[in-house]
C-alpha cells in the first residue's frame, strides 16, 4: 500500500468531503480516503498495482476540486 496527499484549492462545504471520499473510495485499489475540510487536504491509501496517483488526482479534478500540489 502507498499513501499520497493532495492539497486542494478549496473546499466550500461538508458535502464536498462526502463527494470526494465517496468517489475515490469506489475506485479499485483505494483502501482509505480522508479529507480534511479546514486544511483542504486529501489523504489516500491505495494499491499501486491497481491505481496510480495521476488517476486519483484526475478523479478529484473532474469532481470540480483542482489539485494544487501532491506529495
CHARMM internal coordinates of N, CA and C (Angstrom, degrees):
IC EDIT
DIST 1 N 1 CA 1.4598
DIST 1 CA 1 C 1.5333
ANGL 1 N 1 CA 1 C 110.19
DIST 1 C 2 N 1.2916
ANGL 1 CA 1 C 2 N 114.82
DIHE 1 N 1 CA 1 C 2 N 143.81
DIST 2 N 2 CA 1.4637
ANGL 1 C 2 N 2 CA 121.82
DIHE 1 CA 1 C 2 N 2 CA 178.07
DIST 2 CA 2 C 1.5211
ANGL 2 N 2 CA 2 C 108.28
DIHE 1 C 2 N 2 CA 2 C -123.77
DIST 2 C 3 N 1.3165
ANGL 2 CA 2 C 3 N 116.31
DIHE 2 N 2 CA 2 C 3 N 152.69
DIST 3 N 3 CA 1.4581
ANGL 2 C 3 N 3 CA 121.45
DIHE 2 CA 2 C 3 N 3 CA 178.46
DIST 3 CA 3 C 1.5287
ANGL 3 N 3 CA 3 C 109.17
DIHE 2 C 3 N 3 CA 3 C -122.31
DIST 3 C 4 N 1.3239
ANGL 3 CA 3 C 4 N 115.79
DIHE 3 N 3 CA 3 C 4 N 136.81
DIST 4 N 4 CA 1.4577
ANGL 3 C 4 N 4 CA 121.41
DIHE 3 CA 3 C 4 N 4 CA 174.55
DIST 4 CA 4 C 1.5175
ANGL 4 N 4 CA 4 C 108.75
DIHE 3 C 4 N 4 CA 4 C -131.58
DIST 4 C 5 N 1.3180
ANGL 4 CA 4 C 5 N 115.87
DIHE 4 N 4 CA 4 C 5 N 155.60
DIST 5 N 5 CA 1.4706
ANGL 4 C 5 N 5 CA 121.59
DIHE 4 CA 4 C 5 N 5 CA 178.20
DIST 5 CA 5 C 1.5204
ANGL 5 N 5 CA 5 C 108.48
DIHE 4 C 5 N 5 CA 5 C -127.24
DIST 5 C 6 N 1.3279
ANGL 5 CA 5 C 6 N 115.91
DIHE 5 N 5 CA 5 C 6 N 139.73
DIST 6 N 6 CA 1.4617
ANGL 5 C 6 N 6 CA 122.25
DIHE 5 CA 5 C 6 N 6 CA 176.72
DIST 6 CA 6 C 1.5215
ANGL 6 N 6 CA 6 C 109.06
DIHE 5 C 6 N 6 CA 6 C -117.89
DIST 6 C 7 N 1.3134
ANGL 6 CA 6 C 7 N 116.49
DIHE 6 N 6 CA 6 C 7 N 141.86
DIST 7 N 7 CA 1.4546
ANGL 6 C 7 N 7 CA 122.46
DIHE 6 CA 6 C 7 N 7 CA 169.83
DIST 7 CA 7 C 1.5199
ANGL 7 N 7 CA 7 C 105.86
DIHE 6 C 7 N 7 CA 7 C -102.67
DIST 7 C 8 N 1.3215
ANGL 7 CA 7 C 8 N 116.93
DIHE 7 N 7 CA 7 C 8 N 119.73
DIST 8 N 8 CA 1.4524
ANGL 7 C 8 N 8 CA 121.28
DIHE 7 CA 7 C 8 N 8 CA -179.79
DIST 8 CA 8 C 1.5144
ANGL 8 N 8 CA 8 C 110.96
DIHE 7 C 8 N 8 CA 8 C -93.36
DIST 8 C 9 N 1.3204
ANGL 8 CA 8 C 9 N 115.50
DIHE 8 N 8 CA 8 C 9 N 158.60
DIST 9 N 9 CA 1.4616
ANGL 8 C 9 N 9 CA 120.66
DIHE 8 CA 8 C 9 N 9 CA 178.37
DIST 9 CA 9 C 1.5224
ANGL 9 N 9 CA 9 C 110.04
DIHE 8 C 9 N 9 CA 9 C -60.13
DIST 9 C 10 N 1.3291
ANGL 9 CA 9 C 10 N 116.17
DIHE 9 N 9 CA 9 C 10 N -50.67
DIST 10 N 10 CA 1.4604
ANGL 9 C 10 N 10 CA 119.38
DIHE 9 CA 9 C 10 N 10 CA 179.04
DIST 10 CA 10 C 1.5246
ANGL 10 N 10 CA 10 C 110.33
DIHE 9 C 10 N 10 CA 10 C -168.94
DIST 10 C 11 N 1.3013
ANGL 10 CA 10 C 11 N 114.97
DIHE 10 N 10 CA 10 C 11 N 153.37
DIST 11 N 11 CA 1.4616
ANGL 10 C 11 N 11 CA 122.18
DIHE 10 CA 10 C 11 N 11 CA 170.18
DIST 11 CA 11 C 1.5185
ANGL 11 N 11 CA 11 C 105.96
DIHE 10 C 11 N 11 CA 11 C -121.97
DIST 11 C 12 N 1.3223
ANGL 11 CA 11 C 12 N 116.52
DIHE 11 N 11 CA 11 C 12 N 130.31
DIST 12 N 12 CA 1.4613
ANGL 11 C 12 N 12 CA 118.92
DIHE 11 CA 11 C 12 N 12 CA -173.57
DIST 12 CA 12 C 1.5257
ANGL 12 N 12 CA 12 C 114.41
DIHE 11 C 12 N 12 CA 12 C -102.27
DIST 12 C 13 N 1.3385
ANGL 12 CA 12 C 13 N 116.92
DIHE 12 N 12 CA 12 C 13 N -17.04
DIST 13 N 13 CA 1.4652
ANGL 12 C 13 N 13 CA 118.12
DIHE 12 CA 12 C 13 N 13 CA -177.82
DIST 13 CA 13 C 1.5319
ANGL 13 N 13 CA 13 C 110.90
DIHE 12 C 13 N 13 CA 13 C -158.27
DIST 13 C 14 N 1.3099
ANGL 13 CA 13 C 14 N 116.86
DIHE 13 N 13 CA 13 C 14 N 161.57
DIST 14 N 14 CA 1.4676
ANGL 13 C 14 N 14 CA 120.21
DIHE 13 CA 13 C 14 N 14 CA 179.38
DIST 14 CA 14 C 1.5325
ANGL 14 N 14 CA 14 C 113.80
DIHE 13 C 14 N 14 CA 14 C -61.19
DIST 14 C 15 N 1.3217
ANGL 14 CA 14 C 15 N 117.61
DIHE 14 N 14 CA 14 C 15 N -26.75
DIST 15 N 15 CA 1.4657
ANGL 14 C 15 N 15 CA 118.43
DIHE 14 CA 14 C 15 N 15 CA 178.88
DIST 15 CA 15 C 1.5325
ANGL 15 N 15 CA 15 C 111.15
DIHE 14 C 15 N 15 CA 15 C -67.77
DIST 15 C 16 N 1.3232
ANGL 15 CA 15 C 16 N 117.09
DIHE 15 N 15 CA 15 C 16 N -22.40
DIST 16 N 16 CA 1.4656
ANGL 15 C 16 N 16 CA 120.94
DIHE 15 CA 15 C 16 N 16 CA 175.00
DIST 16 CA 16 C 1.5331
ANGL 16 N 16 CA 16 C 109.78
DIHE 15 C 16 N 16 CA 16 C -61.24
DIST 16 C 17 N 1.3096
ANGL 16 CA 16 C 17 N 115.54
DIHE 16 N 16 CA 16 C 17 N -40.56
DIST 17 N 17 CA 1.4626
ANGL 16 C 17 N 17 CA 121.14
DIHE 16 CA 16 C 17 N 17 CA -179.97
DIST 17 CA 17 C 1.5225
ANGL 17 N 17 CA 17 C 109.89
DIHE 16 C 17 N 17 CA 17 C -60.91
DIST 17 C 18 N 1.3257
ANGL 17 CA 17 C 18 N 116.66
DIHE 17 N 17 CA 17 C 18 N -49.00
DIST 18 N 18 CA 1.4631
ANGL 17 C 18 N 18 CA 120.65
DIHE 17 CA 17 C 18 N 18 CA -179.46
DIST 18 CA 18 C 1.5206
ANGL 18 N 18 CA 18 C 111.49
DIHE 17 C 18 N 18 CA 18 C -61.17
DIST 18 C 19 N 1.3260
ANGL 18 CA 18 C 19 N 116.77
DIHE 18 N 18 CA 18 C 19 N -40.66
DIST 19 N 19 CA 1.4598
ANGL 18 C 19 N 19 CA 121.77
DIHE 18 CA 18 C 19 N 19 CA -179.16
DIST 19 CA 19 C 1.5335
ANGL 19 N 19 CA 19 C 110.89
DIHE 18 C 19 N 19 CA 19 C -62.56
DIST 19 C 20 N 1.3196
ANGL 19 CA 19 C 20 N 117.05
DIHE 19 N 19 CA 19 C 20 N -47.02
DIST 20 N 20 CA 1.4618
ANGL 19 C 20 N 20 CA 121.79
DIHE 19 CA 19 C 20 N 20 CA -179.41
DIST 20 CA 20 C 1.5291
ANGL 20 N 20 CA 20 C 110.59
DIHE 19 C 20 N 20 CA 20 C -67.52
DIST 20 C 21 N 1.3337
ANGL 20 CA 20 C 21 N 116.73
DIHE 20 N 20 CA 20 C 21 N -49.39
DIST 21 N 21 CA 1.4620
ANGL 20 C 21 N 21 CA 120.32
DIHE 20 CA 20 C 21 N 21 CA -179.18
DIST 21 CA 21 C 1.5245
ANGL 21 N 21 CA 21 C 111.41
DIHE 20 C 21 N 21 CA 21 C -60.63
DIST 21 C 22 N 1.3089
ANGL 21 CA 21 C 22 N 117.49
DIHE 21 N 21 CA 21 C 22 N -41.01
DIST 22 N 22 CA 1.4583
ANGL 21 C 22 N 22 CA 121.71
DIHE 21 CA 21 C 22 N 22 CA -178.97
DIST 22 CA 22 C 1.5253
ANGL 22 N 22 CA 22 C 111.42
DIHE 21 C 22 N 22 CA 22 C -65.35
DIST 22 C 23 N 1.3170
ANGL 22 CA 22 C 23 N 116.90
DIHE 22 N 22 CA 22 C 23 N -48.27
DIST 23 N 23 CA 1.4613
ANGL 22 C 23 N 23 CA 120.64
DIHE 22 CA 22 C 23 N 23 CA -177.10
DIST 23 CA 23 C 1.5245
ANGL 23 N 23 CA 23 C 112.70
DIHE 22 C 23 N 23 CA 23 C -68.92
DIST 23 C 24 N 1.3218
ANGL 23 CA 23 C 24 N 117.50
DIHE 23 N 23 CA 23 C 24 N -42.70
DIST 24 N 24 CA 1.4627
ANGL 23 C 24 N 24 CA 119.33
DIHE 23 CA 23 C 24 N 24 CA 177.33
DIST 24 CA 24 C 1.5264
ANGL 24 N 24 CA 24 C 110.36
DIHE 23 C 24 N 24 CA 24 C -68.54
DIST 24 C 25 N 1.3202
ANGL 24 CA 24 C 25 N 116.89
DIHE 24 N 24 CA 24 C 25 N -38.61
DIST 25 N 25 CA 1.4622
ANGL 24 C 25 N 25 CA 121.73
DIHE 24 CA 24 C 25 N 25 CA -178.70
DIST 25 CA 25 C 1.5257
ANGL 25 N 25 CA 25 C 113.28
DIHE 24 C 25 N 25 CA 25 C -63.63
DIST 25 C 26 N 1.3263
ANGL 25 CA 25 C 26 N 117.07
DIHE 25 N 25 CA 25 C 26 N -24.07
DIST 26 N 26 CA 1.4689
ANGL 25 C 26 N 26 CA 121.67
DIHE 25 CA 25 C 26 N 26 CA 179.09
DIST 26 CA 26 C 1.5204
ANGL 26 N 26 CA 26 C 112.43
DIHE 25 C 26 N 26 CA 26 C -80.30
DIST 26 C 27 N 1.3187
ANGL 26 CA 26 C 27 N 117.23
DIHE 26 N 26 CA 26 C 27 N -14.81
DIST 27 N 27 CA 1.4602
ANGL 26 C 27 N 27 CA 120.56
DIHE 26 CA 26 C 27 N 27 CA -176.80
DIST 27 CA 27 C 1.5280
ANGL 27 N 27 CA 27 C 110.43
DIHE 26 C 27 N 27 CA 27 C -71.72
DIST 27 C 28 N 1.3357
ANGL 27 CA 27 C 28 N 115.70
DIHE 27 N 27 CA 27 C 28 N 137.22
DIST 28 N 28 CA 1.4518
ANGL 27 C 28 N 28 CA 121.21
DIHE 27 CA 27 C 28 N 28 CA 178.11
DIST 28 CA 28 C 1.5300
ANGL 28 N 28 CA 28 C 109.51
DIHE 27 C 28 N 28 CA 28 C -62.98
DIST 28 C 29 N 1.3045
ANGL 28 CA 28 C 29 N 116.62
DIHE 28 N 28 CA 28 C 29 N 126.22
DIST 29 N 29 CA 1.4558
ANGL 28 C 29 N 29 CA 121.36
DIHE 28 CA 28 C 29 N 29 CA 179.12
DIST 29 CA 29 C 1.5089
ANGL 29 N 29 CA 29 C 114.31
DIHE 28 C 29 N 29 CA 29 C 101.34
DIST 29 C 30 N 1.3348
ANGL 29 CA 29 C 30 N 117.71
DIHE 29 N 29 CA 29 C 30 N -13.53
DIST 30 N 30 CA 1.4630
ANGL 29 C 30 N 30 CA 120.22
DIHE 29 CA 29 C 30 N 30 CA 178.85
DIST 30 CA 30 C 1.5237
ANGL 30 N 30 CA 30 C 108.53
DIHE 29 C 30 N 30 CA 30 C -84.03
DIST 30 C 31 N 1.3269
ANGL 30 CA 30 C 31 N 115.54
DIHE 30 N 30 CA 30 C 31 N 124.18
DIST 31 N 31 CA 1.4577
ANGL 30 C 31 N 31 CA 121.55
DIHE 30 CA 30 C 31 N 31 CA -177.32
DIST 31 CA 31 C 1.5295
ANGL 31 N 31 CA 31 C 112.04
DIHE 30 C 31 N 31 CA 31 C -95.58
DIST 31 C 32 N 1.3355
ANGL 31 CA 31 C 32 N 116.35
DIHE 31 N 31 CA 31 C 32 N -41.73
DIST 32 N 32 CA 1.4675
ANGL 31 C 32 N 32 CA 119.99
DIHE 31 CA 31 C 32 N 32 CA -176.22
DIST 32 CA 32 C 1.5300
ANGL 32 N 32 CA 32 C 110.22
DIHE 31 C 32 N 32 CA 32 C -150.92
DIST 32 C 33 N 1.3307
ANGL 32 CA 32 C 33 N 115.81
DIHE 32 N 32 CA 32 C 33 N 140.81
DIST 33 N 33 CA 1.4648
ANGL 32 C 33 N 33 CA 122.09
DIHE 32 CA 32 C 33 N 33 CA 177.44
DIST 33 CA 33 C 1.5210
ANGL 33 N 33 CA 33 C 108.30
DIHE 32 C 33 N 33 CA 33 C -131.04
DIST 33 C 34 N 1.3218
ANGL 33 CA 33 C 34 N 116.59
DIHE 33 N 33 CA 33 C 34 N 132.49
DIST 34 N 34 CA 1.4665
ANGL 33 C 34 N 34 CA 121.72
DIHE 33 CA 33 C 34 N 34 CA 177.43
DIST 34 CA 34 C 1.5191
ANGL 34 N 34 CA 34 C 107.40
DIHE 33 C 34 N 34 CA 34 C -133.19
DIST 34 C 35 N 1.3275
ANGL 34 CA 34 C 35 N 117.25
DIHE 34 N 34 CA 34 C 35 N 123.44
DIST 35 N 35 CA 1.4595
ANGL 34 C 35 N 35 CA 122.43
DIHE 34 CA 34 C 35 N 35 CA 178.19
DIST 35 CA 35 C 1.5195
ANGL 35 N 35 CA 35 C 108.42
DIHE 34 C 35 N 35 CA 35 C -113.31
DIST 35 C 36 N 1.3210
ANGL 35 CA 35 C 36 N 116.01
DIHE 35 N 35 CA 35 C 36 N 127.92
DIST 36 N 36 CA 1.4650
ANGL 35 C 36 N 36 CA 121.91
DIHE 35 CA 35 C 36 N 36 CA 178.89
DIST 36 CA 36 C 1.5238
ANGL 36 N 36 CA 36 C 108.62
DIHE 35 C 36 N 36 CA 36 C -103.17
DIST 36 C 37 N 1.3148
ANGL 36 CA 36 C 37 N 115.97
DIHE 36 N 36 CA 36 C 37 N 111.01
DIST 37 N 37 CA 1.4642
ANGL 36 C 37 N 37 CA 121.92
DIHE 36 CA 36 C 37 N 37 CA -174.79
DIST 37 CA 37 C 1.5269
ANGL 37 N 37 CA 37 C 112.58
DIHE 36 C 37 N 37 CA 37 C -61.65
DIST 37 C 38 N 1.3351
ANGL 37 CA 37 C 38 N 117.45
DIHE 37 N 37 CA 37 C 38 N -50.46
DIST 38 N 38 CA 1.4698
ANGL 37 C 38 N 38 CA 120.55
DIHE 37 CA 37 C 38 N 38 CA -174.05
DIST 38 CA 38 C 1.5221
ANGL 38 N 38 CA 38 C 114.13
DIHE 37 C 38 N 38 CA 38 C -63.60
DIST 38 C 39 N 1.3295
ANGL 38 CA 38 C 39 N 116.95
DIHE 38 N 38 CA 38 C 39 N -31.98
DIST 39 N 39 CA 1.4648
ANGL 38 C 39 N 39 CA 119.40
DIHE 38 CA 38 C 39 N 39 CA -178.20
DIST 39 CA 39 C 1.5317
ANGL 39 N 39 CA 39 C 112.72
DIHE 38 C 39 N 39 CA 39 C -104.16
DIST 39 C 40 N 1.3264
ANGL 39 CA 39 C 40 N 117.62
DIHE 39 N 39 CA 39 C 40 N -2.61
DIST 40 N 40 CA 1.4697
ANGL 39 C 40 N 40 CA 123.16
DIHE 39 CA 39 C 40 N 40 CA -179.36
DIST 40 CA 40 C 1.5296
ANGL 40 N 40 CA 40 C 112.10
DIHE 39 C 40 N 40 CA 40 C 56.45
DIST 40 C 41 N 1.3301
ANGL 40 CA 40 C 41 N 115.67
DIHE 40 N 40 CA 40 C 41 N 42.10
DIST 41 N 41 CA 1.4619
ANGL 40 C 41 N 41 CA 120.68
DIHE 40 CA 40 C 41 N 41 CA 179.77
DIST 41 CA 41 C 1.5171
ANGL 41 N 41 CA 41 C 110.56
DIHE 40 C 41 N 41 CA 41 C -114.56
DIST 41 C 42 N 1.3239
ANGL 41 CA 41 C 42 N 114.45
DIHE 41 N 41 CA 41 C 42 N 147.48
DIST 42 N 42 CA 1.4572
ANGL 41 C 42 N 42 CA 122.15
DIHE 41 CA 41 C 42 N 42 CA 177.88
DIST 42 CA 42 C 1.5274
ANGL 42 N 42 CA 42 C 107.43
DIHE 41 C 42 N 42 CA 42 C -123.35
DIST 42 C 43 N 1.3185
ANGL 42 CA 42 C 43 N 116.01
DIHE 42 N 42 CA 42 C 43 N 132.37
DIST 43 N 43 CA 1.4608
ANGL 42 C 43 N 43 CA 121.82
DIHE 42 CA 42 C 43 N 43 CA 176.46
DIST 43 CA 43 C 1.5232
ANGL 43 N 43 CA 43 C 107.46
DIHE 42 C 43 N 43 CA 43 C -120.10
DIST 43 C 44 N 1.3458
ANGL 43 CA 43 C 44 N 116.00
DIHE 43 N 43 CA 43 C 44 N 127.44
DIST 44 N 44 CA 1.4611
ANGL 43 C 44 N 44 CA 120.86
DIHE 43 CA 43 C 44 N 44 CA -176.90
DIST 44 CA 44 C 1.5246
ANGL 44 N 44 CA 44 C 109.63
DIHE 43 C 44 N 44 CA 44 C -128.70
DIST 44 C 45 N 1.3330
ANGL 44 CA 44 C 45 N 114.85
DIHE 44 N 44 CA 44 C 45 N 130.54
DIST 45 N 45 CA 1.4564
ANGL 44 C 45 N 45 CA 120.80
DIHE 44 CA 44 C 45 N 45 CA 172.68
DIST 45 CA 45 C 1.5288
ANGL 45 N 45 CA 45 C 106.58
DIHE 44 C 45 N 45 CA 45 C -105.67
DIST 45 C 46 N 1.3392
ANGL 45 CA 45 C 46 N 116.55
DIHE 45 N 45 CA 45 C 46 N 127.77
DIST 46 N 46 CA 1.4585
ANGL 45 C 46 N 46 CA 119.63
DIHE 45 CA 45 C 46 N 46 CA -172.29
DIST 46 CA 46 C 1.5262
ANGL 46 N 46 CA 46 C 112.30
DIHE 45 C 46 N 46 CA 46 C -148.69
DIST 46 C 47 N 1.3262
ANGL 46 CA 46 C 47 N 115.08
DIHE 46 N 46 CA 46 C 47 N 164.62
DIST 47 N 47 CA 1.4578
ANGL 46 C 47 N 47 CA 123.47
DIHE 46 CA 46 C 47 N 47 CA 178.19
DIST 47 CA 47 C 1.5264
ANGL 47 N 47 CA 47 C 107.77
DIHE 46 C 47 N 47 CA 47 C -95.93
DIST 47 C 48 N 1.3315
ANGL 47 CA 47 C 48 N 116.60
DIHE 47 N 47 CA 47 C 48 N 114.40
DIST 48 N 48 CA 1.4681
ANGL 47 C 48 N 48 CA 121.71
DIHE 47 CA 47 C 48 N 48 CA -177.34
DIST 48 CA 48 C 1.5287
ANGL 48 N 48 CA 48 C 112.96
DIHE 47 C 48 N 48 CA 48 C -62.85
DIST 48 C 49 N 1.3076
ANGL 48 CA 48 C 49 N 117.77
DIHE 48 N 48 CA 48 C 49 N -20.96
DIST 49 N 49 CA 1.4599
ANGL 48 C 49 N 49 CA 120.84
DIHE 48 CA 48 C 49 N 49 CA 179.44
DIST 49 CA 49 C 1.5313
ANGL 49 N 49 CA 49 C 111.73
DIHE 48 C 49 N 49 CA 49 C -74.46
DIST 49 C 50 N 1.3315
ANGL 49 CA 49 C 50 N 117.26
DIHE 49 N 49 CA 49 C 50 N -18.27
DIST 50 N 50 CA 1.4633
ANGL 49 C 50 N 50 CA 121.41
DIHE 49 CA 49 C 50 N 50 CA -176.30
DIST 50 CA 50 C 1.5237
ANGL 50 N 50 CA 50 C 114.33
DIHE 49 C 50 N 50 CA 50 C -112.09
DIST 50 C 51 N 1.3228
ANGL 50 CA 50 C 51 N 117.19
DIHE 50 N 50 CA 50 C 51 N -27.95
DIST 51 N 51 CA 1.4662
ANGL 50 C 51 N 51 CA 121.29
DIHE 50 CA 50 C 51 N 51 CA -176.89
DIST 51 CA 51 C 1.5309
ANGL 51 N 51 CA 51 C 108.25
DIHE 50 C 51 N 51 CA 51 C -150.84
DIST 51 C 52 N 1.3292
ANGL 51 CA 51 C 52 N 116.76
DIHE 51 N 51 CA 51 C 52 N 150.99
DIST 52 N 52 CA 1.4673
ANGL 51 C 52 N 52 CA 118.58
DIHE 51 CA 51 C 52 N 52 CA 178.36
DIST 52 CA 52 C 1.5301
ANGL 52 N 52 CA 52 C 111.12
DIHE 51 C 52 N 52 CA 52 C -120.05
DIST 52 C 53 N 1.3125
ANGL 52 CA 52 C 53 N 114.01
DIHE 52 N 52 CA 52 C 53 N 170.23
DIST 53 N 53 CA 1.4639
ANGL 52 C 53 N 53 CA 121.14
DIHE 52 CA 52 C 53 N 53 CA -176.08
DIST 53 CA 53 C 1.5239
ANGL 53 N 53 CA 53 C 112.23
DIHE 52 C 53 N 53 CA 53 C -59.61
DIST 53 C 54 N 1.3266
ANGL 53 CA 53 C 54 N 117.27
DIHE 53 N 53 CA 53 C 54 N -39.29
DIST 54 N 54 CA 1.4666
ANGL 53 C 54 N 54 CA 120.70
DIHE 53 CA 53 C 54 N 54 CA 179.90
DIST 54 CA 54 C 1.5263
ANGL 54 N 54 CA 54 C 111.40
DIHE 53 C 54 N 54 CA 54 C -63.16
DIST 54 C 55 N 1.3177
ANGL 54 CA 54 C 55 N 117.08
DIHE 54 N 54 CA 54 C 55 N -39.98
DIST 55 N 55 CA 1.4641
ANGL 54 C 55 N 55 CA 120.45
DIHE 54 CA 54 C 55 N 55 CA 177.84
DIST 55 CA 55 C 1.5289
ANGL 55 N 55 CA 55 C 110.89
DIHE 54 C 55 N 55 CA 55 C -63.43
DIST 55 C 56 N 1.3283
ANGL 55 CA 55 C 56 N 116.40
DIHE 55 N 55 CA 55 C 56 N -39.67
DIST 56 N 56 CA 1.4694
ANGL 55 C 56 N 56 CA 120.75
DIHE 55 CA 55 C 56 N 56 CA 178.41
DIST 56 CA 56 C 1.5282
ANGL 56 N 56 CA 56 C 110.26
DIHE 55 C 56 N 56 CA 56 C -64.32
DIST 56 C 57 N 1.3305
ANGL 56 CA 56 C 57 N 116.02
DIHE 56 N 56 CA 56 C 57 N -47.79
DIST 57 N 57 CA 1.4666
ANGL 56 C 57 N 57 CA 120.68
DIHE 56 CA 56 C 57 N 57 CA 179.47
DIST 57 CA 57 C 1.5294
ANGL 57 N 57 CA 57 C 111.13
DIHE 56 C 57 N 57 CA 57 C -61.03
DIST 57 C 58 N 1.3261
ANGL 57 CA 57 C 58 N 116.89
DIHE 57 N 57 CA 57 C 58 N -43.88
DIST 58 N 58 CA 1.4676
ANGL 57 C 58 N 58 CA 120.77
DIHE 57 CA 57 C 58 N 58 CA -179.37
DIST 58 CA 58 C 1.5259
ANGL 58 N 58 CA 58 C 111.49
DIHE 57 C 58 N 58 CA 58 C -62.09
DIST 58 C 59 N 1.3099
ANGL 58 CA 58 C 59 N 116.55
DIHE 58 N 58 CA 58 C 59 N -39.43
DIST 59 N 59 CA 1.4643
ANGL 58 C 59 N 59 CA 120.40
DIHE 58 CA 58 C 59 N 59 CA 178.67
DIST 59 CA 59 C 1.5205
ANGL 59 N 59 CA 59 C 110.69
DIHE 58 C 59 N 59 CA 59 C -62.03
DIST 59 C 60 N 1.3203
ANGL 59 CA 59 C 60 N 117.05
DIHE 59 N 59 CA 59 C 60 N -45.40
DIST 60 N 60 CA 1.4664
ANGL 59 C 60 N 60 CA 121.22
DIHE 59 CA 59 C 60 N 60 CA 179.74
DIST 60 CA 60 C 1.5283
ANGL 60 N 60 CA 60 C 110.50
DIHE 59 C 60 N 60 CA 60 C -64.42
DIST 60 C 61 N 1.3176
ANGL 60 CA 60 C 61 N 116.72
DIHE 60 N 60 CA 60 C 61 N -42.43
DIST 61 N 61 CA 1.4623
ANGL 60 C 61 N 61 CA 120.88
DIHE 60 CA 60 C 61 N 61 CA 179.58
DIST 61 CA 61 C 1.5277
ANGL 61 N 61 CA 61 C 111.28
DIHE 60 C 61 N 61 CA 61 C -63.32
DIST 61 C 62 N 1.3373
ANGL 61 CA 61 C 62 N 116.99
DIHE 61 N 61 CA 61 C 62 N -43.04
DIST 62 N 62 CA 1.4768
ANGL 61 C 62 N 62 CA 121.14
DIHE 61 CA 61 C 62 N 62 CA 179.04
DIST 62 CA 62 C 1.5206
ANGL 62 N 62 CA 62 C 112.19
DIHE 61 C 62 N 62 CA 62 C -63.82
DIST 62 C 63 N 1.3204
ANGL 62 CA 62 C 63 N 116.74
DIHE 62 N 62 CA 62 C 63 N -24.67
DIST 63 N 63 CA 1.4730
ANGL 62 C 63 N 63 CA 120.71
DIHE 62 CA 62 C 63 N 63 CA 176.90
DIST 63 CA 63 C 1.5281
ANGL 63 N 63 CA 63 C 111.28
DIHE 62 C 63 N 63 CA 63 C -76.37
DIST 63 C 64 N 1.3395
ANGL 63 CA 63 C 64 N 116.97
DIHE 63 N 63 CA 63 C 64 N -10.33
DIST 64 N 64 CA 1.4637
ANGL 63 C 64 N 64 CA 120.47
DIHE 63 CA 63 C 64 N 64 CA 177.94
DIST 64 CA 64 C 1.5136
ANGL 64 N 64 CA 64 C 114.27
DIHE 63 C 64 N 64 CA 64 C 103.61
DIST 64 C 65 N 1.3376
ANGL 64 CA 64 C 65 N 116.55
DIHE 64 N 64 CA 64 C 65 N 17.32
DIST 65 N 65 CA 1.4648
ANGL 64 C 65 N 65 CA 120.65
DIHE 64 CA 64 C 65 N 65 CA -179.96
DIST 65 CA 65 C 1.5189
ANGL 65 N 65 CA 65 C 109.17
DIHE 64 C 65 N 65 CA 65 C -122.27
DIST 65 C 66 N 1.3380
ANGL 65 CA 65 C 66 N 117.48
DIHE 65 N 65 CA 65 C 66 N 94.03
DIST 66 N 66 CA 1.4559
ANGL 65 C 66 N 66 CA 120.81
DIHE 65 CA 65 C 66 N 66 CA -177.91
DIST 66 CA 66 C 1.5387
ANGL 66 N 66 CA 66 C 112.57
DIHE 65 C 66 N 66 CA 66 C -59.83
DIST 66 C 67 N 1.3265
ANGL 66 CA 66 C 67 N 115.01
DIHE 66 N 66 CA 66 C 67 N 135.17
DIST 67 N 67 CA 1.4600
ANGL 66 C 67 N 67 CA 121.86
DIHE 66 CA 66 C 67 N 67 CA 177.93
DIST 67 CA 67 C 1.5232
ANGL 67 N 67 CA 67 C 107.87
DIHE 66 C 67 N 67 CA 67 C -87.57
DIST 67 C 68 N 1.3331
ANGL 67 CA 67 C 68 N 116.33
DIHE 67 N 67 CA 67 C 68 N 122.15
DIST 68 N 68 CA 1.4626
ANGL 67 C 68 N 68 CA 120.49
DIHE 67 CA 67 C 68 N 68 CA 179.51
DIST 68 CA 68 C 1.5206
ANGL 68 N 68 CA 68 C 111.31
DIHE 67 C 68 N 68 CA 68 C -84.45
DIST 68 C 69 N 1.3287
ANGL 68 CA 68 C 69 N 116.33
DIHE 68 N 68 CA 68 C 69 N -39.88
DIST 69 N 69 CA 1.4699
ANGL 68 C 69 N 69 CA 120.28
DIHE 68 CA 68 C 69 N 69 CA -179.99
DIST 69 CA 69 C 1.5181
ANGL 69 N 69 CA 69 C 108.59
DIHE 68 C 69 N 69 CA 69 C -158.08
DIST 69 C 70 N 1.3251
ANGL 69 CA 69 C 70 N 114.36
DIHE 69 N 69 CA 69 C 70 N 159.04
DIST 70 N 70 CA 1.4631
ANGL 69 C 70 N 70 CA 120.80
DIHE 69 CA 69 C 70 N 70 CA 177.43
DIST 70 CA 70 C 1.5106
ANGL 70 N 70 CA 70 C 108.79
DIHE 69 C 70 N 70 CA 70 C -136.62
DIST 70 C 71 N 1.3247
ANGL 70 CA 70 C 71 N 115.08
DIHE 70 N 70 CA 70 C 71 N 155.91
DIST 71 N 71 CA 1.4631
ANGL 70 C 71 N 71 CA 119.36
DIHE 70 CA 70 C 71 N 71 CA 176.30
DIST 71 CA 71 C 1.5058
ANGL 71 N 71 CA 71 C 110.07
DIHE 70 C 71 N 71 CA 71 C -136.36
END
COOR INIT
IC SEED 1 N 1 CA 1 C
IC BUILD
